C-alpha cells in the first residue's frame, strides 16, 4: 500500500478509543499501540513535524498497512494492547513484553471469614476475582478506603469459628482504628462478617451508587460547615473508589500466565510420556484449535507449552485462506500445514507432541498436513471434549484411550487444549468486532459510553436532601440488594498471522 493510500485509510479511522496494529508488506505485525482517539494518534506518526526518534522512523519505513480495533473505553484499549503484545510479541514493542501482569482484587470467599487482597497471582479457584485493574496504586488505595466502609480483614491468618483460642487473641491496630471487625479475636460472628463481605461483593459488582451518594452527601455537608480538610479527605476517598472502575472484565481480559496450573507439570509430562509410549521425554507440546461462527469467520491458533507451561513466543494465529464454508478437517489441515512448512523451511526444532482438539477426523487431517509439509512427523494425538477421549495416531484411533479425570497426563492435555481454545476464540473475537463495528457504530458506542459516565457522576435523587451525617462518622455501606455482575462477551481485532 503506497503512502497516499495509507493516509486515506488513516483518515477513515474513528475518533474513538481503540488499538492499532502496524504491519509490514508480508502482513506481520510490527507494532501494537493504543489510542484515546485512533485517527489523531495514528496520523501523528506520518506528520513531518513529529519527532519519532531513530527506532520508530525505521519502523514507519517498514509499515505497509495499518488496522485498528475499536474499544469501549481507554481502559479496554489498554488491556487489549497488553494482551496483544504478550500474545504476538511485535518487533518494535519494547513495553509490556515482560511477564508483569495487571493486578486483581481477590476475595477468598470459601474461607469462613473471607479476606480481601491485592494480588498479581490469584488462586485458580475458590476465590472471587475483580479486575484486572490498570492502576495498581489506585487499587491499593481503594482497598484501604473500602475497608473503612466494609471493615474486612486483609491479614492471612487462618481463622476458624470453632477455634476456642480466638477469645484470647489480641487484634491488630486495624481493629483499634475501626478498619476491621477483628474476627481473629472473636469480636464478630461468622454470619455478620460474611454479610459485610456480601455487601462488598455487590458493591464491586455494580451496586456502588448508594455508597457514592453517601460520600458525596458527607463531603457537601463538611464543605458547608467550612471543614475543608475533612471534605478534601472524603473527596480523595471518592476518587479512590472511582479508580475501581478502571478495570477490565475477567472473561474478556483473561491473563492466563497469572494462573498457576493445578497439577505438577513435570509429573503430568512424565505420565503422558508413559501412557503414549514416547521414546524420549516429552518437553514441547503444540496445541491446535479452530474457531468459527460462520462460513466466512474462521481462524486457527497454535499454542506452545514447554516443560508443561505456556511459552508465549511460540503462540501463532492464522486466518483461514483456502477453505470455503465450515470444514473443520480442512481448516485443521491448513493451519498445521502452514505451521510445519514454516518450521521445515527454517530448520526449526519440531515439537515432541502435537495435540489437536477433536476426534479421528481432525487427527488424520493434521497427520496428512504434516506429511505434505515435508517435516518429520512427531507424535500426534487428539482430545475429544465431550468424554475427554484420547485418540493416538496409528494406535488408538477407533478405540480411544480413557483416563481418569484426576490423571496428571489428562490434566496437562486439558491445559493445552483449553489454552489453544482460548487463544483461537480471542483472535476470532478480534476479527469479529472488526467486521461488525464500522465507524458509525463505534461513534454510537462512544456516545453511549459518555452517557453512562454522566449518569454515574450525577448524585441521583436524594443526594442533596436528607439530614447530614454526624461529623467524622463514616456512612453506612450500600443496601443489601444489588444487581449481580453481568457477563460481557469479549471482542477484539484482526491481528496478523504471525507465522507468515
Helices and strands as residue ranges (DSSP letters): H 3-11, E 18-23, E 29-35, H 38-44, H 54-62, E 65-70, H 74-88, E 103-107, E 116-119, E 128-133, H 136-150, G 164-168, H 173-176, G 183-185, H 190-205, H 209-224, H 228-242, G 243-245, G 256-258, H 265-276, E 284-292, E 298-306, E 309-310, G 312-314, E 316-319, H 328-345, E 353-357, H 360-373, E 379-384, E 389-392, E 396-402, H 408-436, H 439-457
